């Protein structure tokens, strides 16, 4: 957005919960038809409420970029979570999850060395018990949802983006996009 010259205060509005992030939850077939229009309206109304001038031309260029890159190049099925059931992972990295678990167990930001060792021993024992439960068939290993990517994602990632390329005409795009 900033590369398109959209002012930071407008970008801030777009990045708030319930604005551009809504595109990740709209049915993929509705993103162009109504999703972009709804997000654009949300941003425009919030700009108006805050007496911030809305940069119509710059947003128009951004929406063209979004369609060209995140609809045509990288298919919505690869990044949209609408209809995805049983999303298990709450972080994008197992180490982040462990860090969160350990921080919760510590209870305070900088515990003394005694508490630190006691908590680490307890966490290690909990992990050993968990592995033993799996080995003794008391519990099953958790099911993991495999990411689903279309076959052209790797190819598209290797292509360099062309910033000057115009979005091909699409009958489902409204004239403002």
C-alpha positions, 0 to 999 in steps of 0.5 A: 500500500505504501509503495502505491503512495497511499498515506500511512494514516489510510494504510493504518485504517486498512490494517485494522481488524475488520478491514483488509483482513476480511478478504481472507474470510470471504468466499473466494468466488466473492472476493472480486465481486463483493469482498474488495468493494466492501473493504473499500467502502469500510476504508472510505467510511473510516477515512470520512469519520476521521476527516482523512482525505481518501486517495481514490486513484492510489487505492484504485492502483492498489486494488488492481495490484491486489487482483493481479497478484493475490487473485490471478497470480496466487490463487485465493485457495492458497491464502483464503481460510473461508470454509477451512475446518479444524484449524489446529495451529494457533502459531506459524511455528512450533518454537513460537508455541513452545515459547508461549507455553514456557512463558505461561508456565513461568508466570512472570517475565524474569523469574529467579534461577530457582523458579526457572529450573523448577519450571523447566524440570516440570515442562520436561517431565510433562513432555516425557509423560506425553511421549510415554502416553503416546507410546503406551497408546493412552492417547493418539498423536494430534492430527495436523492439517496439511497445507494445501497449495495449488501447483502453480504457487512455486512457479508463481513465486519464482516469477518476478512481479511486474509493477507496471503490468495492468490487470487484464479486463475482467467482466466481474471487476467493477469499472472503479477497479 
